[in-house]
């Protein structure tokens, strides 16, 4: 007969009931790993990726705006040699518009 497998390696580091009950245990772990926001500088344009709570928001945009977003994200990615997402561009534009 086979013996039972050892499950010690699958022991959880956080208590799953904290998540179910609405605890912020997962956020505490994220905060420990990232102490400062990272900054990417691209000429005049600056993108700040702060480790903040994010929520998904879905918008329906005209095709011309979508095309411009895709093109700008691609061009900045090639220029910086690191990925620049459309979400980062939208966030940057909204922060500039609302003066946040």
Sine and cosine of phi, psi and omega as CSV:
sin_phi,cos_phi,sin_psi,cos_psi,sin_omega,cos_omega
0.00,0.00,0.55,-0.84,0.05,-1.00
-0.99,0.16,0.51,-0.86,0.08,-1.00
-1.00,0.04,0.30,-0.95,0.04,-1.00
-0.93,0.38,0.61,-0.79,0.02,-1.00
-0.94,0.33,0.46,-0.89,0.04,-1.00
-0.99,0.14,0.80,-0.59,-0.06,-1.00
-0.94,-0.33,0.25,0.97,-0.01,-1.00
-0.87,0.50,-0.56,0.83,-0.04,-1.00
-0.93,0.36,-0.30,0.95,-0.04,-1.00
-0.99,-0.14,0.26,0.97,-0.01,-1.00
-0.93,0.38,0.74,-0.67,-0.05,-1.00
-0.97,0.23,0.63,-0.78,0.02,-1.00
-0.99,0.11,-0.41,0.91,0.03,-1.00
-0.82,-0.57,0.36,-0.93,-0.02,-1.00
-0.99,0.11,0.87,-0.48,-0.03,-1.00
-0.90,0.43,-0.37,0.93,0.01,-1.00
-0.94,0.34,-0.42,0.91,0.08,-1.00
-0.88,0.47,-0.65,0.76,0.02,-1.00
-0.92,0.40,-0.71,0.71,-0.04,-1.00
-0.90,0.43,-0.62,0.79,-0.03,-1.00
-0.99,0.10,0.05,1.00,0.05,-1.00
1.00,0.01,0.28,0.96,0.04,-1.00
-0.94,0.35,0.29,-0.96,-0.01,-1.00
-0.94,-0.34,0.58,0.82,-0.02,-1.00
-0.88,0.48,-0.67,0.75,0.01,-1.00
-0.90,0.44,-0.60,0.80,0.02,-1.00
-0.94,0.35,-0.54,0.84,0.04,-1.00
-0.90,0.44,-0.64,0.77,0.00,-1.00
-0.91,0.41,-0.68,0.74,0.01,-1.00
-0.89,0.45,-0.64,0.77,-0.03,-1.00
-0.91,0.42,-0.57,0.82,0.01,-1.00
-0.91,0.41,-0.62,0.79,-0.08,-1.00
-0.98,0.22,-0.40,0.91,-0.02,-1.00
-0.79,-0.61,0.93,-0.36,-0.05,-1.00
-0.99,-0.10,-0.49,0.87,-0.03,-1.00
-0.77,-0.64,0.54,-0.84,0.06,-1.00
-0.95,0.31,0.55,-0.83,0.04,-1.00
-1.00,0.01,0.54,-0.84,-0.02,-1.00
-0.83,-0.56,0.68,-0.73,0.08,-1.00
-0.88,-0.47,0.79,-0.61,-0.04,-1.00
-0.94,-0.35,0.76,-0.64,0.00,-1.00
-0.74,-0.67,1.00,0.04,-0.02,-1.00
0.87,0.49,-0.87,-0.49,0.00,-1.00
-0.99,0.16,-0.40,0.92,-0.15,-0.99
-1.00,-0.05,0.70,-0.72,-0.01,-1.00
-0.82,-0.58,0.74,-0.67,0.03,-1.00
-0.89,-0.45,0.82,-0.58,0.01,-1.00
-0.94,-0.35,0.84,-0.54,0.03,-1.00
-0.96,-0.27,1.00,0.07,0.03,-1.00
-0.99,0.14,0.60,-0.80,0.05,-1.00
-0.99,0.16,1.00,0.04,0.00,-1.00
-0.83,-0.55,0.29,-0.96,0.05,-1.00
-0.90,0.43,0.76,-0.65,0.00,-1.00
-0.85,-0.53,0.53,-0.85,0.01,-1.00
-0.77,-0.64,0.57,-0.82,-0.03,-1.00
-0.98,0.21,0.69,-0.73,0.05,-1.00
-0.71,-0.70,0.79,-0.61,-0.06,-1.00
-0.95,-0.31,0.77,-0.64,0.02,-1.00
-0.82,-0.57,0.49,-0.87,0.14,-0.99
-0.96,-0.27,0.89,-0.45,-0.07,-1.00
-0.91,-0.42,0.43,-0.90,0.08,-1.00
-0.89,0.45,0.48,-0.88,-0.06,-1.00
-0.85,0.53,-0.62,0.78,-0.04,-1.00
-0.90,0.44,-0.61,0.80,0.04,-1.00
-0.93,0.36,-0.65,0.76,0.02,-1.00
-0.88,0.48,-0.68,0.73,0.01,-1.00
-0.89,0.46,-0.68,0.73,0.01,-1.00
-0.90,0.43,-0.66,0.75,0.04,-1.00
-0.87,0.49,-0.74,0.67,0.00,-1.00
-0.87,0.49,-0.72,0.69,-0.03,-1.00
-0.90,0.43,-0.71,0.71,-0.02,-1.00
-0.91,0.41,-0.66,0.75,0.03,-1.00
-0.89,0.46,-0.67,0.74,0.02,-1.00
-0.90,0.43,-0.73,0.69,-0.03,-1.00
-0.89,0.46,-0.67,0.74,0.02,-1.00
-0.93,0.37,-0.57,0.82,0.05,-1.00
-0.89,0.45,-0.67,0.74,0.03,-1.00
-0.93,0.38,-0.64,0.77,-0.02,-1.00
-0.92,0.39,-0.70,0.71,-0.05,-1.00
-1.00,0.09,-0.25,0.97,-0.10,-1.00
0.85,0.53,0.49,0.87,0.14,-0.99
-0.53,-0.85,0.41,-0.91,-0.12,-0.99
-0.93,0.37,0.78,-0.63,0.14,-0.99
-0.88,-0.47,0.85,-0.53,-0.08,-1.00
-1.00,-0.06,0.33,-0.94,0.07,-1.00
-0.90,0.44,-0.57,0.82,0.03,-1.00
-0.87,0.49,-0.67,0.74,0.03,-1.00
-0.88,0.47,-0.64,0.77,0.01,-1.00
-0.91,0.40,-0.67,0.74,0.02,-1.00
-0.91,0.42,-0.68,0.73,0.01,-1.00
-0.88,0.47,-0.69,0.73,0.01,-1.00
-0.88,0.47,-0.69,0.73,-0.01,-1.00
-0.91,0.41,-0.66,0.75,0.01,-1.00
-0.92,0.39,-0.65,0.76,0.04,-1.00
-0.89,0.46,-0.63,0.78,0.01,-1.00
-0.93,0.37,-0.67,0.75,-0.02,-1.00
-0.90,0.43,-0.71,0.70,-0.03,-1.00
-1.00,0.03,0.02,1.00,0.01,-1.00
0.81,0.58,0.78,0.63,0.00,-1.00
-1.00,-0.06,0.00,0.00,0.00,0.00
